[in-house]
Amino acid sequence: MGKILIVNTGPTGQERFSSYPVDDKAELDAPPDKWAQAAAERLSEYAVKAVYTCPVPGAEEMAEIIAARFGLKADMLAGLNTPQSLRWTGMDPEDAMLFDCPFAEAPAEVKVKLPFDNSIGEIRESAAAAIDGVAVKHKKETIVIVSHRALTVIMILHMVHMHNRHYRQIAQDFGAVNLFEVRFGMTSALYINDTCHLHGLI
């Protein structure tokens, strides 16, 4: 049986300005490597054979730190190339925060748009192909995929066969780890949004 561990990035760069409210308890000023090292320690119990990342600042650095724990190098996973899809990419913090305010207070142009230039369906189709591809490549092995929150949620929806309309119902905290087991070509969720390794950071 193969295992797929999906790791959400820590609170760096554009992740600070996601469409989810930030937990007031989170020590967001902790160095990014602290979050990555905590995740690497959590994953050290597994025999990880490969580490993949999406090309987003924060995810790449985190993936390299995790990979180094296993004597590996992180590889870019084709199909997760969607950083341009985040509407807040490249925004000033003040503009990005508009997406975090209560819906009733949001400007009209924010209310009518999802936080993606691409549809969730398009992003999911590409991510699903990427995940299914590495699952076949690493059959019976354990792999890690590091990604930003929006794409992490979309990958989870695919893994548990949930409709895209449940996007807002999947919680992903900074630095969370999600474990899936591949059994006879089907995935089973063993745990989702695990943050037990982040004591001292949240």
Contact map, one row per residue, 1 for C-alpha under 8 A:
1110000000000000000000000000000000000000000000000000000000000000000000000000000000000000000000000000000000000000000000000000000000000000001110000000000000000000000000000000000000001111000000000000000000
1111000000000000000000000000000000000000000000000000000000000000000000000000000000000000000000000000000000000000000000000000000000000010011111000000000000000000000000000000000000001110000000000000000000
1111100000000000000000000000000000000000000000000000000000000000000000000000000000000000000000000000000000000000000000000000000000000000000111100000000000000000000000000000000000111100000000000000000000
0111110000000000000000000000000000000000000000000000000000000000000000000000000000000000000000000000000000000000000000000000000000000010000001111000000000000000000000000000000000111100000000000000000000
0011111000000000000000000000000000000000000000000000000000000000000000000000000000000000000000000000000000000000000000000000000000000000000001111000000000000000000000000000000011110000000000000000000000
0001111100000000000000000000000000000000000000000000000000000000000000000000000000000000000000000000000000000000000000000000000000000000000000011110000100000000000000000000000011100000000000000000000000
0000111110000000000000000000000000000010000000000000000000000000000000000000000000000000000000000000000000000000000000000000000000000000000000011110000100000000000000000000001111000000000000000000000000
0000011111000000000000000000000000000000000000000000000000100000000000000000000000000000000000000000000000000000000000000000000000000000000000000111100100000000000000000001111110000000000000000000000000
0000001111110010000000000000000000010000000000000000000001100100000000000000000000000000000000000000000000000000000000000000000000000000000000000111100000000000000000000000011100000000000000000000000000
0000000111110010000000000000000100110000000000000000000001000000000000000000000000000000000000000000000000000000000000000000000000000000000000000000000000000000000000000000011000000000000000000000000000
0000000011111011000000000001000100000000000000000000000000000000000000000000000000000000000000000000000000000000000000000000000000000000000000000000000000000000000000000000011000000000000000000000000000
0000000011111111000000000000000100000000000000000000000011000000000000000000000000000000000000000000000000000000000000000000000000000000000000000000000000000000000000000000000000000000000000000000000000
0000000000111111100000000000000000000000000000000000000011000000000000000000000000000000000000000000000000000000000000000000000000000000000000000000000000000000000000000000000000000000000000000000000000
0000000000011111110000000000000000000000000000000000000000000000000000000000000000000001110000000000000000000000000000000000000000000000000000000000000000000000000000000000000000000000000000000000000000
0000000011111111110000000000000000000000000000000000000000000000000000000000000000000000000000000000000000000000000000000000000000000000000000000001100000000000000000000000000000000000000000000000000000
0000000000111111110001000000000000000000000000000000000000000000000000000000000000000000000000000000000000000000000000000000000000000000000000000000000000000000000000000000000000000000000000000000000000
0000000000001111111100000000000000000000000000000000000000000000000000000000000000000001000010011011000000000000000000000000000000000000000000000000000000000000000000000000000000000000000000000000000000
0000000000000111111110000000000000000000000000000000000000000000000000000000000000000001000000010011000000000000000000000000000000000000000000000000100000000000000000000000000000000000000000000000000000
0000000000000000111110000000000000000000000000000000000000000000000000000000000000000000000000000011000000000000001000000000000000000000000000000000000000000000000000000000000000000000000000000000000000
0000000000000000111111000000000000000000000000000000000000000000000000000000000000000000000000000001000000000000000000000000000000000000000000000000000000000000000000000000000000000000000000000000000000
0000000000000000011111100000000000000000000000000000000000000000000000000000000000000000000000000001000000000000000000000000000000000000000000000000000000000000000000000000000000000000000000000000000000
0000000000000001000111110100000000000000000000000000000000000000000000000000000000000000000000000000000000000000000000000000000000000000000000000000000000000000000000000000000000000000000000000000000000
0000000000000000000011111100000000000000000000000000000000000000000000000000000000000000000000000000000000000000000000000000000000000000000000000000000000000000000000000000000000000000000000000000000000
0000000000000000000001111100000000000000000000000000000000000000000000000000000000000000000000000000000000000000000000000000000000000000000000000000000000000000000000000000000000000000000000000000000000
0000000000000000000000111110000000000000000000000000000000000000000000000000000000000000000000000000000000000000000000000000000000000000000000000000000000000000000000000000000000000000000000000000000001
0000000000000000000001111111000000000000000000000000000000000000000000000000000000000000000000000000000000000000000000000000000000000000000000000000000000000000000000000000000000000000000000000000000011
0000000000000000000000001111110000000000000000000000000000000000000000000000000000000000000000000000000000000000000000000000000000000000000000000000000000000000000000000000000000000000000000000000000011
0000000000100000000000000111110000000000000000000000000000000000000000000000000000000000000000000000000000000000000000000000000000000000000000000000000000000000000000000000000000000000000000000000000000
0000000000000000000000000011111000000000000000000000000000000000000000000000000000000000000000000000000000000000000000000000000000000000000000000000000000000000000000000000000000000000000000000000000000
0000000000000000000000000011111101100000000000000000000000000000000000000000000000000000000000000000000000000000000000000000000000000000000000000000000000000000000000000000000000000000000000000000000010
0000000000000000000000000000111111100000000000000000000000000000000000000000000000000000000000000000000000000000000000000000000000000000000000000000000000000000000000000000000000000000000000000000000000
0000000001110000000000000000011111110000000000000000000001000100000000000000000000000000000000000000000000000000000000000000000000000000000000000000000000000000000000000000000000000000000000000000000000
0000000000000000000000000000001111111000000000000000000000001100100000000000000000000000000000000000000000000000000000000000000000000000000000000000000000000000000000000000000000000000000000000000000000
0000000000000000000000000000011111111100000000000000000000000000000000000000000000000000000000000000000000000000000000000000000000000000000000000000000000000000000000000000000000000000000000000000000000
0000000001000000000000000000011111111110000000000000000000000100000000000000000000000000000000000000000000000000000000000000000000000000000000000000000000000000000000000000001000000000000000000000010010
0000000011000000000000000000000111111111000000000000000000000110110000000000000000000000000000000000000000000000000000000000000000000000000000000000000000000000000000000000001000000000000000000000000000
0000000000000000000000000000000011111111100000000000000000000000110000000000000000000000000000000000000000000000000000000000000000000000000000000000000000000000000000000000000000000000000000000000000000
0000000000000000000000000000000001111111110000000000000000000000000000000000000000000000000000000000000000000000000000000000000000000000000000000000000000000000000000000000000000000000000000000000110000
0000001000000000000000000000000000111111111000000000000000000000010000000000000000000000000000000000000000000000000000000000000000000000000000000000000000000000000000000000001110000000000000000000110000
0000000000000000000000000000000000011111111100000000000000000000111010000000000000000000000000000000000000000000000000000000000000000000000000000000000000000000000000000000000000000000000000000000000000
0000000000000000000000000000000000001111111110000000000000000000000000000000000000000000000000000000000000000000000000000000000000000000000000000000000000000000000000000000000000000000000000000000100000
0000000000000000000000000000000000000111111110000000000000000000000000000000000000000000000000000000000000000000000000000000000000000000000000000000000000000000000000000000000000000000000000000000100000
0000000000000000000000000000000000000011111111000000000000000000000000000000000000000000000000000000000000000000000000000000000000000000000000000000000000000000000000000000000000000000000000000000000000
0000000000000000000000000000000000000001111111100000000000000000000011000000000000000000000000000000000000000000000000000000000000000000000000000000000000000000000000000000000000000000000000000000000000
0000000000000000000000000000000000000000111111100000000000000000000000000000000000000000000000000000000000000000000000000000000000000000000000000000000000000000000000000000000000000000000000000000000000
0000000000000000000000000000000000000000001111110000000000000000000000000000000000000000000000000000000000000000000000000000000000000000000001000000000000000000000000000000000000000000000000000000000000
0000000000000000000000000000000000000000000111111000000000000000000000000000000000000000000000000000000000000000000000000000000000000000000011000000000000000000000000000000000000000000000000000000000000
0000000000000000000000000000000000000000000001111110000000000000000001000000000000000000000000000000000000000000000000000000000000000000000011110000000000000000000000000000000000000000000000000000000000
0000000000000000000000000000000000000000000000111110000000000000000001010000000000000000000000000000000000000000000000000000000000000000000011100000000000000000000000000000000000000000000000000000000000
0000000000000000000000000000000000000000000000011111000000000000001000011100000000000000000000000000000000000000000000000000000000000000000001110000000000000000000000000000000000000000000000000000000000
0000000000000000000000000000000000000000000000011111100000000010011000011110000000000000000000000000000000000000000000000000000000000000000000111100000000000000000000000000000000000000000000000000000000
0000000000000000000000000000000000000000000000000111110000000010000000000111100000000000000000000000000000000000000000000000000000000000000000111100000000000000000000000000000000000000000000000000000000
0000000000000000000000000000000000000000000000000011111000110010000000000111100100000000000000000000000000000000000000000000000000000000000000001110000000000000000000000000000000000000000000000000000000
0000000000000000000000000000000000000000000000000001111100110000000000000001110111000000000000000000000000000000000000000000000000000000000000000111000000000000000000000000000000000000000000000000000000
0000000000000000000000000000000000000000000000000000111110110000000000000001000111100000000000000000000000000000000000000000000000000000000000000000000000000000000000000000000000000000000000000000000000
0000000000000000000000000000000000000000000000000000011111110000000000000000000000100000000000000000000000000000000000000000000000000000000000000011000000000000000000000000000000000000000000000000000000
0000000000011000000000000000000000000000000000000000001111111000000000000000000000000000000000000000000000000000000000000000000000000000000000000000000000000000000000000000000000000000000000000000000000
0000000011011000000000000000000100000000000000000000000111111100000000000000000000000000000000000000000000000000000000000000000000000000000000000001000000000000000000000000000000000000000000000000000000
0000000110000000000000000000000000000000000000000000111111111110000000000000000000000000000000000000000000000000000000000000000000000000000000000111000000000000000000000000000000000000000000000000000000
0000000000000000000000000000000000000000000000000000111111111111000000000100000000000000000000000000000000000000000000000000000000000000000000000100000000000000000000000000000000000000000000000000000000
0000000000000000000000000000000010000000000000000000000011111111100000000000000000000000000000000000000000000000000000000000000000000000000000000000000000000000000000000000000000000000000000000000000000
0000000010000000000000000000000110110000000000000000000001111111110000000000000000000000000000000000000000000000000000000000000000000000000000000100000000000000000000000000000000000000000000000000000000
0000000000000000000000000000000000010000000000000011100000111111111000000100000000000000000000000000000000000000000000000000000000000000000000001100000000000000000000000000000000000000000000000000000000
0000000000000000000000000000000000000000000000000000000000011111111100001100000000000000000000000000000000000000000000000000000000000000000000000000000000000000000000000000000000000000000000000000000000
0000000000000000000000000000000010011001000000000000000000001111111110000000000000000000000000000000000000000000000000000000000000000000000000000000000000000000000000000000000000000000000000000000000000
0000000000000000000000000000000000011011000000000010000000000111111111000000000000000000000000000000000000000000000000000000000000000000000000000000000000000000000000000000000000000000000000000000000000
0000000000000000000000000000000000000001000000000110000000000011111111111100000000000000000000000000000000000000000000000000000000000000000000000000000000000000000000000000000000000000000000000000000000
0000000000000000000000000000000000000000000000000000000000000001111111111000000000000000000000000000000000000000000000000000000000000000000000000000000000000000000000000000000000000000000000000000000000
0000000000000000000000000000000000000001000100000000000000000000111111110000000000000000000000000000000000000000000000000000000000000000000000000000000000000000000000000000000000000000000000000000000000
0000000000000000000000000000000000000000000100011000000000000000011111110000000000000000000000000000000000000000000000000000000000000000000000000000000000000000000000000000000000000000000000000000000000
0000000000000000000000000000000000000000000000000000000000000000001111111000000000000000000000000000000000000000000000000000000000000000000000000000000000000000000000000000000000000000000000000000000000
0000000000000000000000000000000000000000000000001110000000000000001111111100000000000000000000000000000000000000000000000000000000000000000000000000000000000000000000000000000000000000000000000000000000
0000000000000000000000000000000000000000000000000110000000000001001100111110000000000000000000000000000000000000000000000000000000000000000000000000000000000000000000000000000000000000000000000000000000
0000000000000000000000000000000000000000000000000111100000010011001000011111000000000000000000000000000000000000000000000000000000000000000000000000000000000000000000000000000000000000000000000000000000
0000000000000000000000000000000000000000000000000011100000000000000000001111100000000000000000000000000000000000000000000000000000000000000000000000000000000000000000000000000000000000000000000000000000
0000000000000000000000000000000000000000000000000001111000000000000000000111110000000000000000000000000000000000000000000000000000000000000000000000000000000000000000000000000000000000000000000000000000
0000000000000000000000000000000000000000000000000001110000000000000000000011111110000000000000000000000000000000000000000000000001000000000000000000000000000000000000000000000000000000000000000000000000
0000000000000000000000000000000000000000000000000000010000000000000000000001111110000000000000000000000000000000000000000000000001000000000000000000000000000000000000000000000000000000000000000000000000
0000000000000000000000000000000000000000000000000000000000000000000000000000111111000000000000000000000000000000000000000000011011000000000000000000000000000000000000000000000000000000000000000000000000
0000000000000000000000000000000000000000000000000000111000000000000000000000111111000000000000000000000000000000000000000000011001000000000000000000001000000000000000000000000000000000000000000000000000
0000000000000000000000000000000000000000000000000000011000000000000000000000111111100000000000000000000000000000000000000000000000000000000000000000000000000000000000000000000000000000000000000000000000
0000000000000000000000000000000000000000000000000000011000000000000000000000001111111100000000000000000000000000000000000010000000000000000000000000000000000000000000000000000000000000000000000000000000
0000000000000000000000000000000000000000000000000000001100000000000000000000000011111100100000000000000000000000000000000000000000000000000000000000000000000000000000000000000000000000000000000000000000
0000000000000000000000000000000000000000000000000000000000000000000000000000000001111110100000000000000000000000000010000000000000000000000000000000000000000000000000000000000000000000000000000000000000
0000000000000000000000000000000000000000000000000000000000000000000000000000000001111110100000000000000000000000001111000000000000000000000000000000000000000000000000000000000000000000000000000000000000
0000000000000000000000000000000000000000000000000000000000000000000000000000000001111111100000000000000000000000001110000000000000000000000000000000000000000000000000000000000000000000000000000000000000
0000000000000000000000000000000000000000000000000000000000000000000000000000000000011111100000000000000000000000001110000000000000000000000000000000000000000000000000000000000000000000000000000000000000
0000000000000100110000000000000000000000000000000000000000000000000000000000000000000111111000110000000000000000001000000000000000000000000000000000000000000000000000000000000000000000000000000000000000
0000000000000100000000000000000000000000000000000000000000000000000000000000000000111111111000000000000000000000000000000000000000000000000000000000000000000000000000000000000000000000000000000000000000
0000000000000100000000000000000000000000000000000000000000000000000000000000000000000001111100000000000000000000000000000000000000000000000000000000000000000000000000000000000000000000000000000000000000
0000000000000000000000000000000000000000000000000000000000000000000000000000000000000001111111110000000000000000000000000000000000000000000000000000000000000000000000000000000000000000000000000000000000
0000000000000000000000000000000000000000000000000000000000000000000000000000000000000000011111110000000000000000000000000000000000000000000000000000000000000000000000000000000000000000000000000000000000
0000000000000000100000000000000000000000000000000000000000000000000000000000000000000000001111111000000000000000000000000000000000000000000000000000000000000000000000000000000000000000000000000000000000
0000000000000000000000000000000000000000000000000000000000000000000000000000000000000000001111111100000000000000000000000000000000000000000000000000000000000000000000000000000000000000000000000000000000
0000000000000000000000000000000000000000000000000000000000000000000000000000000000000001001111111110000000000000000000000000000000000000000000000000000000000000000000000000000000000000000000000000000000
0000000000000000110000000000000000000000000000000000000000000000000000000000000000000001001111111111000000000000000000000000000000000000000000000000000000000000000000000000000000000000000000000000000000
0000000000000000100000000000000000000000000000000000000000000000000000000000000000000000000011111111100000000000000000000000000000000000000000000000000000000000000000000000000000000000000000000000000000
0000000000000000000000000000000000000000000000000000000000000000000000000000000000000000000001111111100001100100000000000000000000000000000000000000000000000000000000000000000000000000000000000000000000
0000000000000000111000000000000000000000000000000000000000000000000000000000000000000000000000111111100001000100001000000000000000000000000000000000000000000000000000000000000000000000000000000000000000
0000000000000000111110000000000000000000000000000000000000000000000000000000000000000000000000011111110000000000000000000000000000000000000000000000000000000000000000000000000000000000000000000000000000
0000000000000000000000000000000000000000000000000000000000000000000000000000000000000000000000001111111011000000000000000000000000000000000000000000000000000000000000000000000000000000000000000000000000
0000000000000000000000000000000000000000000000000000000000000000000000000000000000000000000000000001111111000000000000000000000000000000000000000000000000000000000000000000000000000000000000000000000000
0000000000000000000000000000000000000000000000000000000000000000000000000000000000000000000000000000111111000010000000000000000000000000000000000000000000000000000000000000000000000000000000000000000000
0000000000000000000000000000000000000000000000000000000000000000000000000000000000000000000000000000011111000000000000000000000000000000000000000000000000000000000000000000000000000000000000000000000000
0000000000000000000000000000000000000000000000000000000000000000000000000000000000000000000000000000111111100000000000000000000000000000000000000000000000000000000000000000000000000000000000000000000000
0000000000000000000000000000000000000000000000000000000000000000000000000000000000000000000000000110111111110110000000000000000000000000000000000000000000000000000000000000000000000000000000000000000000
0000000000000000000000000000000000000000000000000000000000000000000000000000000000000000000000000100000011111110000000000000000000000000000000000000000000000000000000000000000000000000000000000000000000
0000000000000000000000000000000000000000000000000000000000000000000000000000000000000000000000000000000001111111000000000000000000000000000000000000000000000000000000000000000000000000000000000000000000
0000000000000000000000000000000000000000000000000000000000000000000000000000000000000000000000000000000000111111100000000000000000000000000000000000000000000000000000000000000000000000000000000000000000
0000000000000000000000000000000000000000000000000000000000000000000000000000000000000000000000000110000001111111110000000000000000000000000000000000000000000000000000000000000000000000000000000000000000
0000000000000000000000000000000000000000000000000000000000000000000000000000000000000000000000000000001001111111110000000000000000000000000000000000000000000000000000000000000000000000000000000000000000
0000000000000000000000000000000000000000000000000000000000000000000000000000000000000000000000000000000000011111110000000000000000000000000000000000000000000000000000000000000000000000000000000000000000
0000000000000000000000000000000000000000000000000000000000000000000000000000000000000000000000000000000000001111111100000000000000000000000000000000000000000000000000000000000000000000000000000000000000
0000000000000000000000000000000000000000000000000000000000000000000000000000000000000000000000000000000000000111111110000000000000000000000000000000000000000000000000000000000000000000000000000000000000
0000000000000000001000000000000000000000000000000000000000000000000000000000000000001111000000000010000000000000111110000000000000000000000000000000000000000000000000000000000000000000000000000000000000
0000000000000000000000000000000000000000000000000000000000000000000000000000000000001110000000000000000000000000111111110000000000000000000000000000000000000000000000000000000000000000000000000000000000
0000000000000000000000000000000000000000000000000000000000000000000000000000000000011110000000000000000000000000011111100000000000000000000000000000000000000000000000000000000000000000000000000000000000
0000000000000000000000000000000000000000000000000000000000000000000000000000000000001000000000000000000000000000000111110110000000000000000000000000000000000000000000000000000000000000000000000000000000
0000000000000000000000000000000000000000000000000000000000000000000000000000000000000000000000000000000000000000000111111110000000000000000000000000000000000000000000000000000000000000000000000000000000
0000000000000000000000000000000000000000000000000000000000000000000000000000000000000000000000000000000000000000000101111111000000000000000000000000000001000000000100000000000000000000000000000000000000
0000000000000000000000000000000000000000000000000000000000000000000000000000000000000000000000000000000000000000000000111111100000000000000000000000000000000000000100000000000000000000000000000000000000
0000000000000000000000000000000000000000000000000000000000000000000000000000000000000000000000000000000000000000000001111111110000000000000000000000000000000000000000000000000000000000000000000000000000
0000000000000000000000000000000000000000000000000000000000000000000000000000000001000000000000000000000000000000000001111111111000000000000000000000001001000000000000000000000000000000000000000000000000
0000000000000000000000000000000000000000000000000000000000000000000000000000000000000000000000000000000000000000000000011111111100000000000000000000000001100100000000000000000000000000000000000000000000
0000000000000000000000000000000000000000000000000000000000000000000000000000000000000000000000000000000000000000000000001111111110000000000000000000000000000000000000000000000000000000000000000000000000
0000000000000000000000000000000000000000000000000000000000000000000000000000001100000000000000000000000000000000000000000111111111000000000000000000000000000000000000000000000000000000000000000000000000
0000000000000000000000000000000000000000000000000000000000000000000000000000001100000000000000000000000000000000000000000011111111100000000000000000001001100000000000000000000000000000000000000000000000
0000000000000000000000000000000000000000000000000000000000000000000000000000000000000000000000000000000000000000000000000001111111110000000000000000000000100100000000000000000000000000000000000000000000
0000000000000000000000000000000000000000000000000000000000000000000000000000001000000000000000000000000000000000000000000000111111111000000000000000000000000000000000000000000000000000000000000000000000
0000000000000000000000000000000000000000000000000000000000000000000000000000111100000000000000000000000000000000000000000000011111111100000000000000000000000000000000000000000000000000000000000000000000
0000000000000000000000000000000000000000000000000000000000000000000000000000000000000000000000000000000000000000000000000000001111111110000000000000000000100000000000000000000000000000000000000000000000
0000000000000000000000000000000000000000000000000000000000000000000000000000000000000000000000000000000000000000000000000000000111111111000000000000000000000000000000000000000000000000000000000000000000
0000000000000000000000000000000000000000000000000000000000000000000000000000000000000000000000000000000000000000000000000000000011111111100000000000000000000000000000000000000000000000000000000000000000
0000000000000000000000000000000000000000000000000000000000000000000000000000000000000000000000000000000000000000000000000000000001111111110000000000000000000000000000000000000000000000000000000000000000
0101000000000000000000000000000000000000000000000000000000000000000000000000000000000000000000000000000000000000000000000000000000111111111000000000000000000000000000000000000000000100000000000000000000
0000000000000000000000000000000000000000000000000000000000000000000000000000000000000000000000000000000000000000000000000000000000011111111000000000000000000000000000000000000000000000000000000000000000
0000000000000000000000000000000000000000000000000000000000000000000000000000000000000000000000000000000000000000000000000000000000001111111000000000000000000000000000000000000000000000000000000000000000
0100000000000000000000000000000000000000000000000000000000000000000000000000000000000000000000000000000000000000000000000000000000000111111111100000000000000000000000000000000000000000000000000000000000
1100000000000000000000000000000000000000000000000000000000000000000000000000000000000000000000000000000000000000000000000000000000000011111110000000000000000000000000000000000000000000000000000000000000
1110000000000000000000000000000000000000000000000000000000000000000000000000000000000000000000000000000000000000000000000000000000000000011111000000000000000000000000000000000000000100000000000000000000
1110000000000000000000000000000000000000000000111000000000000000000000000000000000000000000000000000000000000000000000000000000000000000011111100000000000000000000000000000000000000000000000000000000000
0111100000000000000000000000000000000000000001111100000000000000000000000000000000000000000000000000000000000000000000000000000000000000010111110000000000000000000000000000000000000000000000000000000000
0011100000000000000000000000000000000000000000011111000000000000000000000000000000000000000000000000000000000000000000000000000000000000010011111000000000000000000000000000000000000000000000000000000000
0001111000000000000000000000000000000000000000010111000000000000000000000000000000000000000000000000000000000000000000000000000000000000000001111100000000000000000000000000000000000000000000000000000000
0001111000000000000000000000000000000000000000000011100000000010000000000000000000000000000000000000000000000000000000000000000000000000000000111110000000000000000000000000000000000000000000000000000000
0000011110000000000000000000000000000000000000000011110000110110000000000000000000000000000000000000000000000000000000000000000000000000000000011111000000000000000000000000000000000000000000000000000000
0000011110000000000000000000000000000000000000000000110100100000000000000000000000000000000000000000000000000000000000000000000000000000000000001111101100000000000000000000000000000000000000000000000000
0000000110000010000000000000000000000000000000000000010101100000000000000000000000000000000000000000000000000000000000000000000000000000000000000111111100000000000000000000000000000000000000000000000000
0000000110000010010000000000000000000000000000000000000000000000000000000000000000000000000000000000000000000000000000000000000000000000000000000011111110000000000000000001010000000000000000000000000000
0000000000000000000000000000000000000000000000000000000000000000000000000000000000000000000000000000000000000000000000000000000000000000000000000001111111000000000000000000000000000000000000000000000000
0000000000000000000000000000000000000000000000000000000000000000000000000000000100000000000000000000000000000000000000000010001000000000000000000011111111100000000000000000000000000000000000000000000000
0000011100000000000000000000000000000000000000000000000000000000000000000000000000000000000000000000000000000000000000000000000000000000000000000011111111110000000000000001000000000000000000000000000000
0000000000000000000000000000000000000000000000000000000000000000000000000000000000000000000000000000000000000000000000000000000000000000000000000000111111111000000000100111000000000000000000000000000000
0000000000000000000000000000000000000000000000000000000000000000000000000000000000000000000000000000000000000000000000010011001000000000000000000000011111111100000100100000000000000000000000000000000000
0000000000000000000000000000000000000000000000000000000000000000000000000000000000000000000000000000000000000000000000000001001100100000000000000000001111111110000000000000000000000000000000000000000000
0000000000000000000000000000000000000000000000000000000000000000000000000000000000000000000000000000000000000000000000000000000000000000000000000000000111111111000000000100000000000000000000000000000000
0000000000000000000000000000000000000000000000000000000000000000000000000000000000000000000000000000000000000000000000000000000000000000000000000000000011111111111101100000000000000000000000000000000000
0000000000000000000000000000000000000000000000000000000000000000000000000000000000000000000000000000000000000000000000000001000100000000000000000000000001111111110000000000000000000000000000000000000000
0000000000000000000000000000000000000000000000000000000000000000000000000000000000000000000000000000000000000000000000000000000000000000000000000000000000111111110000000000000000010000001110000000000000
0000000000000000000000000000000000000000000000000000000000000000000000000000000000000000000000000000000000000000000000000000000000000000000000000000000000011111110000000000000000000000001110000000000000
0000000000000000000000000000000000000000000000000000000000000000000000000000000000000000000000000000000000000000000000000000000000000000000000000000000000001111111000000000000000000000000000000000000000
0000000000000000000000000000000000000000000000000000000000000000000000000000000000000000000000000000000000000000000000000000000000000000000000000000000000001111111101000000000000000000000000000000000000
0000000000000000000000000000000000000000000000000000000000000000000000000000000000000000000000000000000000000000000000000000000000000000000000000000000000001000111111100000000000000000000000000000000000
0000000000000000000000000000000000000000000000000000000000000000000000000000000000000000000000000000000000000000000000011000000000000000000000000000000001001000011111100000000000000000000000000000000000
0000000000000000000000000000000000000000000000000000000000000000000000000000000000000000000000000000000000000000000000000000000000000000000000000000000000000000001111110000000000000000000000000000000000
0000000000000000000000000000000000000000000000000000000000000000000000000000000000000000000000000000000000000000000000000000000000000000000000000000000000001000011111111100000000000000000000000000000000
0000000000000000000000000000000000000000000000000000000000000000000000000000000000000000000000000000000000000000000000000000000000000000000000000000000011001000001111111100000000000000000000000000000000
0000000000000000000000000000000000000000000000000000000000000000000000000000000000000000000000000000000000000000000000000000000000000000000000000000000000000000000011111110000000000000000000000000000000
0000000000000000000000000000000000000000000000000000000000000000000000000000000000000000000000000000000000000000000000000000000000000000000000000000000000000000000001111110000000000000000000000000000000
0000000000000000000000000000000000000000000000000000000000000000000000000000000000000000000000000000000000000000000000000000000000000000000000000000000010010000000001111111000000000000000000000000000000
0000000000000000000000000000000000000000000000000000000000000000000000000000000000000000000000000000000000000000000000000000000000000000000000000000000010000000000000011111100000000000000000001000000000
0000000100000000000000000000000000000000000000000000000000000000000000000000000000000000000000000000000000000000000000000000000000000000000000000000100110000000000000000111110100000000000000001000000000
0000000100000000000000000000000000000000000000000000000000000000000000000000000000000000000000000000000000000000000000000000000000000000000000000000000000000000000000000011111100000000000000001010000000
0000000111100000000000000000000000000000000000000000000000000000000000000000000000000000000000000000000000000000000000000000000000000000000000000000100000000000000000000001111100000000000000000000000000
0000001111100000000000000000000000110010000000000000000000000000000000000000000000000000000000000000000000000000000000000000000000000000000000000000000000000000000000000000111110000000000000000010010000
0000001110000000000000000000000000000010000000000000000000000000000000000000000000000000000000000000000000000000000000000000000000000000000000000000000000000000000000000001111111000000000000011110000000
0000111100000000000000000000000000000010000000000000000000000000000000000000000000000000000000000000000000000000000000000000000000000000000000000000000000000000000000000000001111100000000000011110000000
0000111000000000000000000000000000000000000000000000000000000000000000000000000000000000000000000000000000000000000000000000000000000000000000000000000000000000000000000000000111110000000011111100000000
0011110000000000000000000000000000000000000000000000000000000000000000000000000000000000000000000000000000000000000000000000000000000000000000000000000000000000000000000000000011111000000011110000000000
0011100000000000000000000000000000000000000000000000000000000000000000000000000000000000000000000000000000000000000000000000000000000000000000000000000000000010000000000000000001111100001111100000000000
1111000000000000000000000000000000000000000000000000000000000000000000000000000000000000000000000000000000000000000000000000000000000000000000000000000000000000000000000000000000111110001111000000000000
1111000000000000000000000000000000000000000000000000000000000000000000000000000000000000000000000000000000000000000000000000000000000010000100000000000000000000000000000000000000011111111100000000000000
1100000000000000000000000000000000000000000000000000000000000000000000000000000000000000000000000000000000000000000000000000000000000000000000000000000000000000000000000000000000001111111100000000000000
1000000000000000000000000000000000000000000000000000000000000000000000000000000000000000000000000000000000000000000000000000000000000000000000000000000000000000000000000000000000000111110000000000000000
0000000000000000000000000000000000000000000000000000000000000000000000000000000000000000000000000000000000000000000000000000000000000000000000000000000000000000000000000000000000000111111000000000000000
0000000000000000000000000000000000000000000000000000000000000000000000000000000000000000000000000000000000000000000000000000000000000000000000000000000000000000000000000000000000000111111100000000000000
0000000000000000000000000000000000000000000000000000000000000000000000000000000000000000000000000000000000000000000000000000000000000000000000000000000000000011000000000000000000011110111110000000000000
0000000000000000000000000000000000000000000000000000000000000000000000000000000000000000000000000000000000000000000000000000000000000000000000000000000000000011000000000000000000011110011111000000000000
0000000000000000000000000000000000000000000000000000000000000000000000000000000000000000000000000000000000000000000000000000000000000000000000000000000000000011000000000000000001111000001111110000000000
0000000000000000000000000000000000000000000000000000000000000000000000000000000000000000000000000000000000000000000000000000000000000000000000000000000000000000000000000000000001111000000111110000000000
0000000000000000000000000000000000000000000000000000000000000000000000000000000000000000000000000000000000000000000000000000000000000000000000000000000000000000000000000000000001110000000011111100000000
0000000000000000000000000000000000000000000000000000000000000000000000000000000000000000000000000000000000000000000000000000000000000000000000000000000000000000000000000000000111100000000011111100000000
0000000000000000000000000000000000000000000000000000000000000000000000000000000000000000000000000000000000000000000000000000000000000000000000000000000000000000000000000011100111000000000000111110000000
0000000000000000000000000000000000000000000000000000000000000000000000000000000000000000000000000000000000000000000000000000000000000000000000000000000000000000000000000000000111000000000000111111100000
0000000000000000000000000000000000000000000000000000000000000000000000000000000000000000000000000000000000000000000000000000000000000000000000000000000000000000000000000000101110000000000000001111110000
0000000000000000000000000000000000000000000000000000000000000000000000000000000000000000000000000000000000000000000000000000000000000000000000000000000000000000000000000000000000000000000000000111111000
0000000000000000000000000000000000000110110000000000000000000000000000000000000000000000000000000000000000000000000000000000000000000000000000000000000000000000000000000000000000000000000000000111111000
0000000000000000000000000000000000100110000000000000000000000000000000000000000000000000000000000000000000000000000000000000000000000000000000000000000000000000000000000000001000000000000000000011111111
0000000000000000000000000000000000000000000000000000000000000000000000000000000000000000000000000000000000000000000000000000000000000000000000000000000000000000000000000000000000000000000000000001111111
0000000000000000000000000000000000000000000000000000000000000000000000000000000000000000000000000000000000000000000000000000000000000000000000000000000000000000000000000000000000000000000000000000011111
0000000000000000000000000110010000100000000000000000000000000000000000000000000000000000000000000000000000000000000000000000000000000000000000000000000000000000000000000000000000000000000000000000011111
0000000000000000000000001110000000000000000000000000000000000000000000000000000000000000000000000000000000000000000000000000000000000000000000000000000000000000000000000000000000000000000000000000011111
